[in-house]
Amino acid sequence: MLEYFAIAISLFFAMNIGASGAAASMGVAYGAGAIKKAWQALLLCAIGVYSGAVLGGGEVVKTISSGIMPQEYITVKVVIIILISATSSLFFANLLGIPLSTSEVTVGAVVGVGIAYKVLFVNSLLVIISFWVIVPLVAFVIALVCGKFLYKLQIRGLLKDHPILTVLLVLAGFFEAFSAGMNNVANAVGPLVGAGMMDVTTGIVLGGAFVAIGALLLGKRVLETNGKKIVRFQKAEGILISSTGALLVGISSVFGLPVPLTQVTSSSIIGMGMAKNGKQIFHKHIVKKIIRIWIVSPIFSLVISYFLVQLFLEKDLYTIILNGSIIVGTLGVISLMRTMREEEQSIYDAGEGI
């Protein structure tokens, strides 16, 4: 019974991944008018994510299932805790309006279990975390350098709105959906594979199908939102943003590294903005928000999975109360410091206005 419950949560998680993350990959092409109908964009997205999962999703599944903690510790009950932690993190984040990374949330949930059992593969975890920083940074640099060259061509009138750009933009969006399938499907089915409930091939085929279904059935609102936000980008800019994210996430997937596509794409957009507007882009609220997301995403699910293991599997109330008190105290101090900084900034702004 528990196995069916775990599989149901996993497939529901996969559908949400398809809706929130994968569908957004076609947002640039849809928003720029390269694809006219929403259903066409969603269909291309579904084909892309499923193809990416089946053809290249196996390595990331192996990392999630056995590369962060020993596979023998991943039981059916642990799988349920990991999936509930990841899914609830995304749910609460949606209520708060905070876009979390599914890769970071899932890895964080697995790490929480590993910490509870004291069986974490620290070296592997450090490699994954380092790439969470390196890959978005590389995306930023690529977008910055190529963006400057792009804007020079635009200023000189050498970059016209040619029909070939429309085709390239659609292909770039499809490639981004493909890379999302390679990387993100593992977040839903990796724990199931780790518990021996299904093999890697079955996991990526089944998980890929439900990510694609989620993109088709639930992705329209995300597509519309991203399309409206990205409509300010020209087609050449959209090609650069989508291609950069797709290339880097695809390469990471080949090496079995779960990386946050959302942050990679955001870093590309920031690099593009800096190429156009200079360093003032870093003063914008969106940059600060992205940094907070990088920090909050894995920690949120880590804490939930750790406490669930202690409460339901270890039944260690002393540890829960002690660590809970520490976390609450830390959050209180952080909140107080943030309030003090805001008050200081208000005083400073008032002084500037005199």
DOMIMAR-466050 format. One record per residue (C-alpha): residue number from 1; x, y, z. Coordinates in steps of 0.05 Angstrom, whole numbers. Each point is the difference from the previous one (the first is absolute). Example, Ala and Ser with C-alpha at 12.3 -4.5 7.8 and 13.67 -1.06 7.14 Angstrom:
<recs>
+-----+--------+--------+--------+
: num :      X :      Y :      Z :
+-----+--------+--------+--------+
:   1 :    246 :    -90 :    156 :
:   2 :     27 :     69 :    -13 :
+-----+--------+--------+--------+
</recs>
This chain:
<recs>
+-----+--------+--------+--------+
: num :      X :      Y :      Z :
+-----+--------+--------+--------+
:   1 :      0 :      0 :      0 :
:   2 :     56 :     48 :     18 :
:   3 :     34 :    -14 :    -66 :
:   4 :    -61 :     21 :    -40 :
:   5 :     -5 :     62 :     43 :
:   6 :     73 :     17 :    -14 :
:   7 :     -9 :    -10 :    -75 :
:   8 :    -62 :     43 :      0 :
:   9 :     37 :     57 :     35 :
:  10 :     58 :     -8 :    -48 :
:  11 :    -44 :      5 :    -62 :
:  12 :    -38 :     59 :     29 :
:  13 :     67 :     34 :     13 :
:  14 :     20 :    -16 :    -72 :
:  15 :    -62 :     33 :    -27 :
:  16 :     14 :     63 :     41 :
:  17 :     72 :      0 :    -26 :
:  18 :    -28 :     -1 :    -71 :
:  19 :    -49 :     56 :     15 :
:  20 :     45 :     48 :     38 :
:  21 :     69 :    -13 :    -30 :
:  22 :     -3 :    -35 :    -67 :
:  23 :    -57 :     40 :    -30 :
:  24 :     39 :     64 :     14 :
:  25 :     54 :    -23 :    -49 :
:  26 :    -45 :     19 :    -59 :
:  27 :    -18 :     67 :     32 :
:  28 :     51 :     39 :    -40 :
:  29 :    -23 :    -27 :    -68 :
:  30 :    -73 :      9 :     18 :
:  31 :      8 :     69 :     29 :
:  32 :     40 :     24 :    -60 :
:  33 :    -53 :    -25 :    -48 :
:  34 :     42 :    -55 :    -31 :
:  35 :    -56 :    -49 :     20 :
:  36 :    -69 :     28 :     -6 :
:  37 :    -43 :    -50 :     37 :
:  38 :     10 :    -20 :     73 :
:  39 :    -18 :    -73 :    -13 :
:  40 :     54 :     -4 :    -54 :
:  41 :     52 :     26 :     49 :
:  42 :    -22 :    -49 :     54 :
:  43 :      0 :    -58 :    -48 :
:  44 :     71 :     15 :    -23 :
:  45 :     20 :      7 :     73 :
:  46 :    -32 :    -67 :     18 :
:  47 :     37 :    -35 :    -58 :
:  48 :     65 :     34 :     21 :
:  49 :     -2 :    -18 :     74 :
:  50 :    -21 :    -72 :    -14 :
:  51 :     55 :     -8 :    -52 :
:  52 :     52 :     30 :     47 :
:  53 :    -21 :    -45 :     58 :
:  54 :      2 :    -64 :    -41 :
:  55 :     63 :     15 :    -39 :
:  56 :     42 :     34 :     53 :
:  57 :    -32 :     -1 :     69 :
:  58 :     32 :    -63 :     27 :
:  59 :     63 :     29 :     30 :
:  60 :    -36 :     52 :     43 :
:  61 :    -48 :    -54 :     24 :
:  62 :     60 :    -40 :     24 :
:  63 :     27 :     61 :     38 :
:  64 :    -65 :     13 :     35 :
:  65 :    -12 :    -73 :     16 :
:  66 :     69 :    -20 :     26 :
:  67 :     51 :     56 :     -9 :
:  68 :    -17 :     42 :     61 :
:  69 :    -11 :    -54 :     53 :
:  70 :      6 :    -76 :      1 :
:  71 :    -56 :    -33 :    -39 :
:  72 :    -15 :    -51 :     55 :
:  73 :    -26 :     57 :     45 :
:  74 :    -52 :     20 :    -52 :
:  75 :    -61 :    -40 :     21 :
:  76 :    -72 :     10 :    -21 :
:  77 :    -13 :     42 :     62 :
:  78 :     61 :     43 :    -14 :
:  79 :    -23 :      9 :    -72 :
:  80 :    -67 :     26 :     25 :
:  81 :     36 :     48 :     47 :
:  82 :     45 :     26 :    -56 :
:  83 :    -58 :     10 :    -48 :
:  84 :    -45 :     32 :     53 :
:  85 :     56 :     47 :     20 :
:  86 :     14 :     21 :    -72 :
:  87 :    -73 :      6 :    -20 :
:  88 :    -21 :     38 :     63 :
:  89 :     59 :     47 :     -9 :
:  90 :    -23 :     17 :    -70 :
:  91 :    -72 :      6 :     24 :
:  92 :     16 :     49 :     56 :
:  93 :     47 :     38 :    -45 :
:  94 :    -56 :      8 :    -51 :
:  95 :    -45 :     28 :     55 :
:  96 :     55 :     50 :     19 :
:  97 :     14 :     16 :    -73 :
:  98 :     72 :    -25 :      4 :
:  99 :     22 :    -41 :    -62 :
: 100 :     43 :    -57 :     26 :
: 101 :     46 :    -46 :    -40 :
: 102 :    -26 :    -72 :     -4 :
: 103 :     72 :    -26 :     -4 :
: 104 :     22 :     38 :     62 :
: 105 :    -63 :    -18 :     38 :
: 106 :      7 :    -75 :    -16 :
: 107 :     75 :     -2 :     16 :
: 108 :    -14 :     38 :     65 :
: 109 :    -53 :    -52 :     20 :
: 110 :     48 :    -58 :    -13 :
: 111 :     55 :     37 :     39 :
: 112 :    -47 :      9 :     59 :
: 113 :    -10 :    -75 :      4 :
: 114 :     75 :    -12 :     -7 :
: 115 :     15 :     48 :     57 :
: 116 :    -53 :    -33 :     44 :
: 117 :     33 :    -68 :    -11 :
: 118 :     71 :     28 :     -1 :
: 119 :     15 :    -35 :    -66 :
: 120 :     10 :     58 :    -47 :
: 121 :     49 :     -3 :    -58 :
: 122 :     31 :     68 :     16 :
: 123 :     49 :      2 :    -59 :
: 124 :    -55 :    -14 :    -51 :
: 125 :    -45 :     52 :     32 :
: 126 :     55 :     52 :     -3 :
: 127 :     10 :    -14 :    -74 :
: 128 :    -75 :     10 :    -12 :
: 129 :     -3 :     64 :     40 :
: 130 :     62 :     28 :    -35 :
: 131 :    -34 :    -10 :    -67 :
: 132 :    -62 :     36 :     26 :
: 133 :     46 :     61 :      2 :
: 134 :     46 :    -15 :    -59 :
: 135 :    -53 :    -15 :    -53 :
: 136 :    -42 :     63 :     11 :
: 137 :     65 :     41 :      3 :
: 138 :     22 :    -29 :    -67 :
: 139 :    -69 :     16 :    -28 :
: 140 :      6 :     71 :     24 :
: 141 :     69 :      9 :    -33 :
: 142 :    -22 :    -31 :    -66 :
: 143 :    -62 :     44 :     -3 :
: 144 :     41 :     62 :     19 :
: 145 :     53 :    -11 :    -53 :
: 146 :    -46 :    -23 :    -56 :
: 147 :    -52 :     53 :     20 :
: 148 :     50 :     56 :    -10 :
: 149 :     17 :    -27 :    -69 :
: 150 :    -74 :     -7 :    -15 :
: 151 :    -16 :     72 :     19 :
: 152 :     58 :     26 :    -43 :
: 153 :    -32 :    -36 :    -59 :
: 154 :    -68 :     30 :     17 :
: 155 :     29 :     71 :      5 :
: 156 :     33 :     -7 :    -68 :
: 157 :    -64 :    -26 :    -30 :
: 158 :     31 :    -67 :    -19 :
: 159 :    -51 :    -42 :     37 :
: 160 :    -67 :      0 :    -35 :
: 161 :    -63 :    -37 :     21 :
: 162 :     11 :    -56 :    -51 :
: 163 :    -46 :    -61 :     -3 :
: 164 :     60 :    -45 :     16 :
: 165 :      0 :     32 :     70 :
: 166 :    -71 :    -26 :     11 :
: 167 :     22 :    -71 :    -17 :
: 168 :     62 :      5 :     43 :
: 169 :    -40 :     27 :     59 :
: 170 :    -49 :    -59 :     -3 :
: 171 :     58 :    -49 :     -4 :
: 172 :     34 :     34 :     59 :
: 173 :    -64 :     -6 :     41 :
: 174 :     -7 :    -74 :    -19 :
: 175 :     73 :    -11 :     19 :
: 176 :    -12 :     33 :     67 :
: 177 :    -61 :    -46 :     12 :
: 178 :     43 :    -59 :    -20 :
: 179 :     54 :     19 :     51 :
: 180 :    -55 :     11 :     53 :
: 181 :    -23 :    -72 :    -12 :
: 182 :     72 :    -25 :      7 :
: 183 :      9 :     34 :     67 :
: 184 :    -67 :      8 :     34 :
: 185 :    -34 :    -67 :     -8 :
: 186 :     51 :    -30 :     48 :
: 187 :    -28 :     45 :     55 :
: 188 :    -66 :    -39 :     -1 :
: 189 :     22 :    -71 :    -14 :
: 190 :     71 :     -2 :     29 :
: 191 :    -24 :    -17 :     71 :
: 192 :    -44 :    -57 :    -28 :
: 193 :     60 :    -29 :    -37 :
: 194 :     42 :      7 :     63 :
: 195 :    -51 :    -41 :     39 :
: 196 :      0 :    -55 :    -53 :
: 197 :    -72 :     12 :    -17 :
: 198 :     17 :      6 :    -74 :
: 199 :     62 :     -1 :    -44 :
: 200 :     31 :     60 :    -33 :
: 201 :    -31 :    -13 :    -68 :
: 202 :    -70 :     -8 :     27 :
: 203 :     10 :     61 :     44 :
: 204 :     20 :     47 :    -56 :
: 205 :    -53 :    -25 :    -48 :
: 206 :    -56 :      5 :     51 :
: 207 :     25 :     65 :     31 :
: 208 :     13 :     31 :    -68 :
: 209 :    -71 :    -17 :    -21 :
: 210 :    -31 :     34 :     61 :
: 211 :     45 :     62 :     -7 :
: 212 :    -25 :      5 :    -72 :
: 213 :    -72 :     -9 :     23 :
: 214 :     10 :     54 :     52 :
: 215 :     27 :     47 :    -52 :
: 216 :    -60 :    -13 :    -46 :
: 217 :    -56 :      2 :     51 :
: 218 :     26 :     49 :     53 :
: 219 :     53 :     42 :    -36 :
: 220 :    -43 :     51 :    -37 :
: 221 :     -2 :     51 :     57 :
: 222 :     76 :     -4 :     10 :
: 223 :     10 :      6 :    -75 :
: 224 :    -45 :     62 :     -3 :
: 225 :     35 :     32 :     59 :
: 226 :     70 :    -12 :    -26 :
: 227 :    -21 :     20 :    -70 :
: 228 :    -25 :     67 :     23 :
: 229 :     61 :     12 :     42 :
: 230 :     48 :    -20 :    -55 :
: 231 :    -35 :     37 :    -57 :
: 232 :     48 :     59 :     12 :
: 233 :     57 :    -43 :    -26 :
: 234 :     15 :      0 :    -74 :
: 235 :      6 :    -66 :    -37 :
: 236 :     76 :      1 :     -3 :
: 237 :      3 :     13 :     75 :
: 238 :    -49 :    -57 :     13 :
: 239 :     42 :    -48 :    -41 :
: 240 :     62 :     18 :     41 :
: 241 :    -36 :     -8 :     67 :
: 242 :    -33 :    -66 :    -16 :
: 243 :     61 :    -30 :    -35 :
: 244 :     47 :     18 :     57 :
: 245 :    -44 :    -32 :     53 :
: 246 :    -15 :    -61 :    -42 :
: 247 :     73 :    -12 :    -17 :
: 248 :     26 :      6 :     71 :
: 249 :    -56 :    -41 :     32 :
: 250 :      7 :    -53 :    -54 :
: 251 :     75 :     -7 :     12 :
: 252 :    -12 :     -3 :     75 :
: 253 :    -52 :    -55 :    -11 :
: 254 :     50 :    -43 :    -39 :
: 255 :     45 :      1 :     61 :
: 256 :    -59 :    -16 :     47 :
: 257 :     -1 :     68 :     34 :
: 258 :    -69 :     27 :     21 :
: 259 :      3 :     75 :    -13 :
: 260 :    -53 :     55 :      6 :
: 261 :    -24 :     18 :    -70 :
: 262 :    -39 :     59 :     28 :
: 263 :     62 :     31 :     30 :
: 264 :     41 :    -13 :    -63 :
: 265 :    -52 :     35 :    -43 :
: 266 :     -5 :     57 :     50 :
: 267 :     75 :      9 :     -1 :
: 268 :     -1 :      3 :    -76 :
: 269 :    -53 :     54 :      3 :
: 270 :     41 :     39 :     51 :
: 271 :     62 :     -6 :    -45 :
: 272 :    -41 :     24 :    -59 :
: 273 :    -26 :     59 :     42 :
: 274 :     70 :     19 :     21 :
: 275 :     24 :     -2 :    -72 :
: 276 :    -54 :     50 :    -17 :
: 277 :     -6 :     43 :     63 :
: 278 :     65 :     -9 :     37 :
: 279 :     12 :    -15 :     74 :
: 280 :    -64 :     34 :     22 :
: 281 :    -36 :    -66 :    -12 :
: 282 :     29 :    -25 :     65 :
: 283 :    -38 :     53 :     40 :
: 284 :    -66 :    -29 :    -22 :
: 285 :    -44 :    -40 :     48 :
: 286 :     -3 :    -60 :    -46 :
: 287 :     75 :    -15 :      9 :
: 288 :     -7 :      0 :     75 :
: 289 :    -61 :    -44 :     -5 :
: 290 :     38 :    -51 :    -43 :
: 291 :     56 :     -4 :     51 :
: 292 :    -50 :    -12 :     56 :
: 293 :    -32 :    -55 :    -41 :
: 294 :     67 :    -35 :     -9 :
: 295 :      8 :     -1 :     76 :
: 296 :    -71 :    -15 :     21 :
: 297 :    -18 :    -55 :    -50 :
: 298 :     43 :    -57 :     26 :
: 299 :     -1 :     21 :     74 :
: 300 :    -76 :      2 :      3 :
: 301 :     -9 :    -72 :    -24 :
: 302 :     61 :    -24 :     39 :
: 303 :    -30 :     23 :     66 :
: 304 :    -68 :    -31 :    -15 :
: 305 :     29 :    -68 :    -19 :
: 306 :     48 :      0 :     59 :
: 307 :    -56 :     13 :     50 :
: 308 :    -47 :    -51 :    -33 :
: 309 :     54 :    -54 :      7 :
: 310 :     12 :     18 :     73 :
: 311 :    -74 :      2 :     15 :
: 312 :    -28 :    -60 :    -36 :
: 313 :     60 :    -47 :    -11 :
: 314 :     48 :     15 :     57 :
: 315 :    -53 :     26 :     49 :
: 316 :     53 :     46 :     30 :
: 317 :    -40 :     56 :     31 :
: 318 :     60 :     28 :     39 :
: 319 :     38 :     13 :    -65 :
: 320 :    -62 :     31 :    -32 :
: 321 :    -12 :     48 :     58 :
: 322 :     74 :     19 :      6 :
: 323 :     12 :     11 :    -74 :
: 324 :    -68 :     33 :     -8 :
: 325 :     18 :     50 :     55 :
: 326 :     66 :     15 :    -34 :
: 327 :    -33 :     11 :    -68 :
: 328 :    -56 :     44 :     29 :
: 329 :     52 :     41 :     38 :
: 330 :     43 :      7 :    -62 :
: 331 :    -59 :     22 :    -42 :
: 332 :    -19 :     50 :     54 :
: 333 :     70 :     30 :      0 :
: 334 :      0 :      4 :    -76 :
: 335 :    -68 :     33 :      0 :
: 336 :     23 :     50 :     53 :
: 337 :     63 :     16 :    -40 :
: 338 :    -41 :      9 :    -64 :
: 339 :    -47 :     47 :     37 :
: 340 :     58 :     41 :     26 :
: 341 :     31 :      4 :    -69 :
: 342 :    -66 :     24 :    -29 :
: 343 :     -6 :     53 :     54 :
: 344 :     72 :     23 :    -12 :
: 345 :    -14 :      3 :    -75 :
: 346 :    -64 :     41 :     13 :
: 347 :     39 :     48 :     43 :
: 348 :     54 :      5 :    -53 :
: 349 :    -51 :     12 :    -55 :
: 350 :    -34 :     53 :     42 :
: 351 :     68 :     34 :     10 :
: 352 :     13 :     -3 :    -75 :
: 353 :    -66 :     35 :    -12 :
: 354 :     16 :     59 :     46 :
+-----+--------+--------+--------+
</recs>
